[in-house]
Amino acid sequence: MGNTFGKIFKLSSFGESHGIAIGGIIDGCPAGLKIDFDFINKQLKRRRPGQSKLTSSRNESDNVEFLSGIFNEITTGTPIGFVIKNKDHKSKDYDSLKNTFRPSHADFTYDKKYGIRDYRGGGRSSARETAIRVVAGAIAQLLLTKLGVSIFAYVSKVKNIKLEKSYLDLDLSKIDDNSLRCPDEEKAKEMMSLINNVKNDGDTVGGVISAVAKGVPPGWGEPVFDKLHADLAKAMLSINAVKGFKYGLSQTELLGSEVNDVILDYDGNTKSNNSGGIQGGISNGNDIYFSVDFKPVATIMKPQESINNNGDKVLINTKGRHDSCVLPRAVPIVEAMTALVLVDHYLRSKTNKI
């Protein structure tokens, strides 16, 4: 039913935005992995609401409680169950939406699919669910770190303000130096000013998150339907508000002679990395880099025309606490989903040959 992600390293998630709790079950995590709870909490803190003036003021501490699969801070190889309690939900803010549909939200489509919906904060369709992914992704990142793989994501564009530099020319250690999570301080100031102006006008704005995975060895990925870039695309497009995915150099306006990556040796070194670290759906040993497009958040603080359950036209005035720009909180989500894909393909690569 679309609630489980992965083939070997699997995450199943459950819960709604205003329910008692959200949570997940991780199956397929190898035994013997030491769990760094501080790192998991750090990643959750980067995603949680209320962390800056740029984000929703919902004040969730996002404390994760592990129920199984970890003993003395070491994974046992059995399913890892965990929950995150919802504490600061204000369901009354959504009473007016009980019989109406918000424009560009999942309200209408959920109603058509199930014949019933949890209208409080979007229920299952809420980005609240992504906290589960961050927990699982953090555990995946701990495993990847042991393999020498590191993942960086950052805000590279807000509306029409964008970084002109490649990730190679940025200091990725500065990603968290500002609340926007953009490693270029001057551009970050411009972007934050734009977001604040949009927020004051009751509107929302989108942009782009760029990401790079370093240290991925050649040979991860599957041919045909489970190509590494295809699974990365599915992972990114499963994130709320994502509208597009692109990996490597944009090549639609170039010639083959301009974009082919000349192979230098059998270690996988190439003269260029226009392929974005993936060829034939399998990693080639170079950096894997890609970008993810995010639309403006659908909930705006302005009156909007819509319809109710009877098909009558209504005017919606949205209440509640919402992000004017989702990008800063989405950075750790992009990292988490990248880690889930890479760990899954690492484990799958171990079964492909003697």
N, C-alpha and C positions, 0 to 999 in steps of 0.2 A: 504493500500500500504506500510505498514511497517514504517510509520512515526509517529506512536502514541504508547506510552508505558504506561501500567497500565490499571487497570479495573475500579477503583473508583477515585483514585488520578492519573489523566492522564496527560501526557506531549505529545504534538504534536510539532514537530520541523520543521523549514523550513530554506532555504537559502543555498548558496554555498560559497566556500572558497573565491572567488574573486568577488562575487556579491556585491550589494550595502550594504546588511546587512544580518545577520542571526538572527533568533528569535524563539520564542516559545509561546505556549498557554498552560497554566496549568488549567485544569478543575477538579473540585472535591475537591479543597482545602477548608476546613471548614472556616466559617466566624469567626472573632474575634481573629485571630492570629496576634500578633504584629510582624511587619517585621523589622529586624535588617539589614539595608542596608549596614552598615559597615562590617558585617559578610559575606554578599553576595559578596561584593567587595573583601574582603580578600580571599575568596575561588577562585574567578576569577583570582586574582593576582597570586595565587599559580599555576594555570593552564596555564596562558598566556605565549606566547613565549617571548624571549628576557630577561628572568629573571636572567639568569646566563650563564657562558661560556659552560655549559653542554647542553644548549637548542638552538633551532632555533633563529636566530637573527631578525626574523620578529618582528617589534615593534608595536604591537597592545595594546592600553590602555585597551581595553575590558570594556568600560563603558556601563552599562546596562541602558536602558530607559524603565520604566514601563508605559504601555499605559492604563491599565484597571485593575479592580479587587482589587485595594488597595486604601483606602481613609483614610487620616490622619494617615498613616503608619499602618493601620489595614486592614486585608483581609475582603472583603465584602461577600464572598461566591460565587461570580460570576467569570467567566473566567479571569485569570490573563494573560494579553498579554504583551510581552516585546520584544525589539529588541536590538541588539548589532551591531553598524556600523562597516563595514570593511574600514580601512583607509590606511593601509600600505601594500596593495597587489601590487605585481609587475608582472602583467600578461605577460609582454614581455618575462620573464624568461621561459615561457612555450610554446612560439611560435613554437619551434622545435618539440614539442610533438603533434602538431595538428593532424598529420597523422600517428603517431607511438604509440606503446604500451610499457609502462614501465614494465619490469619483476616484477612479484609478486604484481603488483598494480591492482586496479579495472578498469583500462582503457579498457582492452579487454572485460571483462565481462559486463561492462556498455554498451559498444558499441553493444555487442551481444543482450543484453536485450532490449535496447531502440532504437537502430539504430542511436543514436545521443548522444554526451557527451560534457560536459563542461570540456575541457582539462586543464583549468587554475587552477593549484594547486590541481587538483583532483576533483574540483567541489563539488558535494554533498558527495562524498566519503571521502573528506578530514577530518582530525581530528579537523579541525576548528569548525565543528559542535558540538563537545563535550562541547564547552563553554556554549551552551544552556542547556545541561544536568547539568552543574555545578550550573547554576542559579536556576533551578528547584530543584536540590538536596539540595542546601543551604536552600531553603524554607522548604523542607521536614525535614531537620535537625533541623530547628528552632522548628518545631512541635514535633519532637522526643525528643528534649531537655526538653520540658515541660512534657514529659512522663517519663523522667529519663533515656532515652536511649542515649548512646554516641557511636560514630563510629571512629575508628582509622585505617588508612592504612599507610603502609610504605614500602620502598624498602628493600627486604630481600635477593635478589640475583641479581648479574650482571654477566652474562656468567657463569664462574665456581667459582666465589667468592661469598660465601653465609654466612648468619648468622646461627650459630649452635644453638643459644639460642631460646627458646620458647618465645612467646609474654609475657608470665607470668614473664619472667626473664629480660625483657627490660623496660626501663623507657620511656613510650610512650609520655611523655611530651617533649622529646628531638627530636621528629621526624623532626621538622623544624629548628633544630639547625645547619644544613648544607644544602647546595643546592641540595644534592641528596635525602634528606628526608629518611635517614637511621638512626635509633636511636642508633646505635653503632658507635661511632666516629672513632675508629681504622679501622673497616671494611669499613666504608664510605670512608676513605682516600684511601684504596686499590682499591675500586670500582671506585672512581673518577679518579684515576691514569690510570686505565684500559680504561675507557671511553675516556679520553683525548688522549691516545695512538691510540685508534681505530679511533677517529676523525681525528687525524693528518695523518692517513693512508688513509683517504677518505672512511672509512668503517663505519658500524653500528653494534650495539650489543644489545641483548635482556636480559631478566631476569625475575624476579618474584616480584610481589607486594603481601604482606600479609595483611590481614585485620581482625579486630575483632569488633563485635558489643556487647557492654555491656549493661545490664539492660533490655534486651528484655524479657518480661514476658512469661510464658507458654501460648500456645493457639493461636499463630499467624501462619497462614499457612492454606492451603486447601488440602484435600485429592486428590489422583489420579493425575490429570493432572496439577494442580496448586500448587504442593508442594512448600514449602518455598525455599528449596535448588534448586529446578528446576527453579524457577523464578530468584533466585540469579545467577544461571548459565547462564540463558538467558541474564540477564542484563550485566554480565561481558563479555560474548562472543559477545555482540553487540558493544563493545568498539573496536576501531581501533587497529589492531596489536595483539589482544588477541588470543592465541592458546589453552588455557586450563584453567580448573577450578577444584579445589579440595577442599572439606570442611571436617573438622574433621581430625582424625588420619588416615593415610594411612593404610588400613587393609588387603590388598590382600595377604600378606605373614604371617598373624597371624591367631590364632585360635579364635573361638567364646568365649572361656573361658578367653582369654587374652584381649578382646576388649569390652565385654559387660559392660555397665555402671550400676552398682548396685544402685537402688533407695533407698535413706535413709529416706525420709519423703514425705508427701503429698504436701509440698511446692515446690517439684521438685528438691530438692538437691540430687546429686548423688555422689558416691564415686570417680568417674572419669568423664571426659568429652570427651571421645573418639569419641562420635557421633557428636561433633562440635555444640552442642546446638540445634540440630534438630533431631527429631525422628518421623518416619511416615509422614514426610513432614511438621511437625508442631513444633514450638519452644517449648522447654521443660524448659526454664527458665535459662539455663546455657549460658555462653558466646558463641556467634556464631562466629566461626573463620574459615577462608578459605584462599586460595592462588590463584593467577591469573598469568598465564604464558603469557609473552609478547615476540613476535618474534623480531628479529632485524628489524629496519625500512627498508622498501623496497628500498627507495631512497638512493643510494650510490654515492659518488663522484668519481666513476671509470667508464671507458667505459664498456658497457654491450651489448651483442648481443640481438637482438630482431627482430620484423617484423613491416612492415607498413600496412596501410589499404589495400594494394594490395597483401599482403602476401609475399612481397619481404624482404629478410634479410637486416637489417640495423644495424649500430653501434650507440648506444645512449650515448651521453655525457650529463649528467644531470646538469642543472644549478639551481639556486635558493637557498633558505635558509631552511635548514632542520635539524631535530634533529639527532644526532648520537646515542642517546639513549632516548627513549620516557618515561622511567620510572619516572623521577622526576615530570614531568607534568601530568602523569597519576594517581598519588596518589589521588588528589582531585576528579578525575573523578570516580575512584573506590569508594570513599566515597559517592559521589553524587548518583551513581547508587544503592548502598546499601541502602541509605536513601529512594530513590524512592520506592524500593521494600518493605521495612519495613513499611513505612507509608501506602502504598496501602493495605498491609495485616492487619495493625492495623485497618483501616477503614472497611475492609471486616469482621474482627472479631466481630465488633460491630453489624453486621446484622445477626450473626449466632444463637443467642439465646435470649430469653426474659430477 
